[in-house]
Amino acid sequence: MPSASVLTPYLTRPNRTHTLTLLTSLLSSPSTWLTHSLLTRHIDDDPNAPILLLSLTHERAFHSDGLRKLGVPLQHLDRSGKYTFLGIADLPLMGGGAVSDVVLGAVESARAAGDGRGLLVVIESPDILLQTGGGSYSGVMDLVLRVLEVVMPRPASYYLLPHRLTYPTCRMSEHTIVSVNVDEALMRDEEHAAFVIGLGHVARRVFGLRGLETGVARDVSGVLRITTGGAEEGDVDGGKEVLYFVGDGGGVEVFERGEVRGR
């Protein structure tokens, strides 16, 4: 788990239900460590809450290894039926509505297994569906919103989105975390850019990972910027920017600029 003193206020579970946290990253600055940190904090806060992790970039073993290094009791979660993993191999090849049916069915099953506890849904790299023809912008965005169940009032920025979005009313997840790639080459694609911008409009908080402006450093992996999203209603801390370092063993150190670090 990263340094508690720096990130603790930003890793806590939202007070309001049905919220979206957005993680943006680059190929050179992946967000998996942050996803695992948010998952670990959620499990620490409520060990019996159900979790669904949908990853389109990594297999179950990869995430299991990363979470175990953070002390997450995955065997207990597996036995209790509270942890569900879906990988790209679990999704139908034809894409479109068939993908949505599989994902929403898994979400409903995970929610039902929670005995009334709030469900956390983590969706890693849904933008891959756009790149592989697994769905259009409107289809993939609609899937995320149906998982989230956006029952909050629509932000004014909603009406500025390039496509009309359907806001569903079925109760699905209590909190959703979505990670997407924002490399410059991908953001030149109209649908990819629209998807990222659309997620930002409905997110409560945005974690953005990028490299150093000055290039590669031996003891700094990148920059983490935390900002409020378009759905923020004054109940979250404002923006913050910190540095982070991912060690060879997967351990992560997060620190302020200019901070004297231990050796």
FIBA-233265 format. One record per residue (C-alpha): x, y, z; residue in three letters. Coordinates in pm, whole numbers, plus 50000, padded with zeros to 5 digits. Example, Ala and Ser with C-alpha at 12.3 -4.5 7.8 and 13.67 -1.06 7.14 Angstrom:
BEGIN
512304955050780ALA 513674989450714SER 
***
This chain:
BEGIN
500005000050000MET 501395034649918PRO 502355059350188SER 499285063650409ALA 500055099750505SER 499885112150146VAL 497045092849980LEU 494785082350268THR 492205110350219PRO 491915101249851TYR 491685063349891LEU 488735063550129THR 485385051050006ARG 482965078149889PRO 480265089450129ASN 477675088949851ARG 476675057149673THR 476665051349297HIS 479825071149230THR 482525067448967LEU 486265070649022THR 488275074648700LEU 491935064348660LEU 493765077048352THR 497205064448260SER 499775060647982LEU 501445029247854LEU 504635042048019SER 502795049648346SER 500355020848412PRO 497715023848682SER 497554987948810THR 499284996249137TRP 496715023449204LEU 493835000149118THR 495184974749367HIS 495615001849632SER 491995013449594LEU 490794977349603LEU 492824970049916THR 491485000550096ARG 487924990950003HIS 488434955750140ILE 490014969250459ASP 486984991750511ASP 484454963750455ASP 485944928550427PRO 482524913250352ASN 481494936450069ALA 481254920049723PRO 483734929149450ILE 483654924149073LEU 486914929948885LEU 486624931348505LEU 490054933248342SER 490564935447968LEU 494364937447996THR 495474912648265HIS 494624877348370GLU 493284867548710ARG 496694854748829ALA 498294888748768PHE 495794907048987HIS 495774879449248SER 499554882149284ASP 499434920049315GLY 496654919549574LEU 498314892349781ARG 501454913749803LYS 499264940149968LEU 497934914950219GLY 494484909450067VAL 493034875650184PRO 491904864349840LEU 491364828149948GLN 488854839850207HIS 487114861949951LEU 487004833449699ASP 485524809249952ARG 482904834550057SER 481854840349697GLY 482364877749740LYS 485114881649478TYR 484314877649109THR 486834881248826PHE 486004885548459LEU 488734885948194GLY 488674892847823ILE 488494855047763ALA 485144854847945ASP 483584879447700LEU 481944869347371PRO 483904876747055LEU 480994893046874MET 481054923347106GLY 478304949247126GLY 475224939947322GLY 476524904847389ALA 479424919247591VAL 477024941147789SER 474794911347864ASP 477704891248007VAL 479074920048214VAL 475714931548350LEU 474784895548431GLY 478004891748630ALA 477364924748808VAL 473874913848907GLU 475144880249034SER 477904897049236ALA 475444921949380ARG 473064894149481ALA 475904876049660ALA 476544906549873GLY 473544902050103ASP 472644938650074GLY 476194951950107ARG 477364977349853GLY 479064962849545LEU 482394976049417LEU 482904971749042VAL 486364977248893VAL 486584979348514ILE 490144979148382GLU 490654992748029SER 487124992347881PRO 488545014947608ASP 490044983347457ILE 486524974747340LEU 486665005947123LEU 490044996546979GLN 489084960446902THR 485604966346765GLY 483974952347079GLY 481674982347101GLY 481025018046991SER 481535048847209TYR 477845050647296SER 477645013247363GLY 480685011547593VAL 479705043547774MET 476185030447821ASP 477634998547969LEU 479665018048226VAL 476665039648317LEU 474395009448351ARG 476924993848587VAL 477235026248780LEU 473495033748785GLU 473745071448764VAL 470695082448958VAL 472205115749058MET 470995147348879PRO 472635151248541ARG 475495176448542PRO 475125206048309ALA 478115192748116SER 476055161948023TYR 474275181947758TYR 477615191147598LEU 478635154947537LEU 478975145247170PRO 476325117947201HIS 473155113947403ARG 473625089047685LEU 470955068247852THR 470915071648231TYR 469485039048366PRO 467465035248683THR 468224999148784CYS 470224995849108ARG 473574979849032MET 476864990549196SER 477565012549496GLU 480925023849361HIS 482635019149026THR 486325023748942ILE 487235026548573VAL 490765028648430SER 491495040548076VAL 494515048147859ASN 495055084147751VAL 498165081147535ASP 498295108947276GLU 497955085346980ALA 494755070447121LEU 493295104147217MET 493475114546851ARG 490685089546787ASP 487345107746816GLU 485475079446990GLU 488305072247235HIS 488615108947330ALA 484825112147366ALA 484765081647594PHE 487475095247825VAL 485875129847836ILE 482455114847900GLY 483775094548193LEU 485375125848337GLY 482015143548328HIS 480305116848540VAL 483285108948768ALA 483465121049125ARG 487245119449139ARG 489945115448873VAL 493415100648931PHE 495765108848644GLY 499135091448603LEU 501865104448375ARG 505645105148341GLY 507955132948452LEU 508145163348226GLU 511925161748257THR 512145125548142GLY 513115093648322VAL 514465094848679ALA 516125066648872ARG 514015070549186ASP 510755085049047VAL 508355065148828SER 505915092948755GLY 503405119148864VAL 499975112949016LEU 497485141448987ARG 494195139249175ILE 491335162049073THR 487585163949116THR 485385151548833GLY 482285166448677GLY 479945149148924ALA 481695163149233GLU 479285181049466GLU 481655196849717GLY 482075165649933ASP 485605156349825VAL 489045171149879ASP 490375193649606GLY 493235187149369GLY 496625173449466LYS 499775163649277GLU 502385139549412VAL 505225117849283LEU 505425080149304TYR 508005052749269PHE 507255016349185VAL 510024993349311GLY 511264961149151ASP 509174940349391GLY 506004959449316GLY 506064980949628GLY 504985017049576VAL 506165048649750GLU 504145080649713VAL 505675113649822PHE 505435151249788GLU 507695171149559ARG 510825180949750GLY 510135156150029GLU 513175140850198VAL 512775103150161ARG 514235075250369GLY 516805052150216ARG 
***
